[in-house]
C-alpha cells in the first residue's frame, strides 16, 4: 500500500528494485552501445581507439571501458566533416525522413541534435513519466513554456496528448520581453500545472505586478509549478512558494542531449528518468565514480535507440549523486546539478559556483532568500567576494551587514555587499558573474 510519502508508480518500471533497475539499464545500454558501433562511425572509431568492443559490455560496471565524449569532441567532428549534421543519429527500426532539429545545450558551441519520429514517441512517453513524478495527472489544465531551440520543445505536445490535458504551449517565448503573453495565457486559461524556465517566473511576476496582479492572484489555482533551466536552492524554492502561493515547486533538469531528472515530493535530489538516460557522477581526477554527495562531472548515456545518440556524454555539468533509498519509493538514484565547470571561480582557498554563494547567503541570512544578486569580476580579481544585491525592504542595512560578516566567516575571504535598486529580470534566480559595468548597463 502506498503512503502519502510515496510516489504513485507511472508504470511497472517504477516498481522495480534498484538492483532490478540496474539490470534493466544494462540491457538497454547494451543495445544502444551495439547500435553505436554498428551504425555510427563517430562511436566505432572512438571505441576502436579505446580498445573497446560492444561484446565486452555486460553490466553497468563495464561502462568505464567506453570513452567519454565531450562537446569539444563533437565540435571537432563537425569541423572535420564540414557539416553541422554530426553523424551520431540512428534510424534503426524507423527510417523516417521527417525529423525535428534542436540545438545542443551549453555555451561552448552548438551542434544540431536530430530527433526522429520514433525518438519523439519514446521520449514523449519518458517525459510524461517525468511530469507524472512532478505531479501532473490526466485532464489537468497545463501551461508549458520552453526555449524553442531545446529538445523539450519537440515533445511538449506528446506530454499533453498522453495525459489528455487541456494545454497551452507557449513555445519560444522565454525571454522577459514576452512575459505579458504568458501572463495573459495564465489569466485566461487558469492552469493547475505550469512548467517554466526559472528566470521567466520572475519576469511574469513583475509584468503581472505592473498591471496590479499579485503573485498569488496570478497563480491562483496552480497546484504545481515546475521550474527548469537553472539549479534552485532550498531557499529559492521556498521563496517561490511564498510569492506565488503554489504549494509544490518542483525542479526538472535536462539537456537537449537526453539528460532528464526530476524532483519527487521530497525534493532531496532529482530522480534520473530511467527510460531517457543512465547518469553517472565521476571524479574529475580519477575518472572513477564519485562517492555519494561528492561533486563530480555528470556523464549520461541515452537509452533511446533512435535519433542522436549520446554515449557517456559529459555536458560540462557539476553535480552530486545520491544512491541511497528515497522515501518516495522510486528506484532510480537522485542527482543534483549545481552549475557548469566553466562557471566555477576561485576565491581564497575556495573553488565555488554561483549556486554556493546563493545557498550560503540564504543559509546565513534567511531573510535574504530569493534575493537577486550578482558576483562581480572586480571583487574576484582582488581576491574577495563583492556582491551586488537587489536591496530588500525594511532593515536593509543591517541585513547587508549581517550578510557581509557571515559570508566572510564562511568562506574565509574579504566580502563586500552593496545594495542596488534592482537587477535585470533575466538574472533573477540565476546569480551571474559580471563586471560592475556589465551589471549597470544590463540594468
Secondary structure, DSSP 8 states (H G I E B T S, - for coil): ---TTS---SSGGGGS-HHHHHHHHHHHHHHHHHHHHHH-HHHHHHHHHHT--GGG--SGGGGGGS--EEHHHHHHHHHHHT-SS-S-EE-TT---S--EEEE-SSSS---EEEE-HHHHHHHHHHHHHHHHHTT--TT--EEEEE-TTSHHHHHHHHHHHHHT--EEEEES--SGGGHHHHHHHHHHH--SEEEEEHHHHHHHHHHHHHTT--HHHHTTT--EEEEESS---HHHHHHHHHHH--SEEEEEEEETTTEEEEE-TT-SSEEE-TTTEEEEEE-TTT-SB--TT--EEEEEEE--SSEE--SSEEEEEEEEEE-S--TT---S-EEEEEEEGGG-EEETTEEE-HHHHHHHHHHH-GGGTT--EEEEHHHHHTTSEEEEEE--SSSHHHHHHHHHHHHHHHHTS-EEEEEES---GGGTTS-EEE-HHHHHHH-
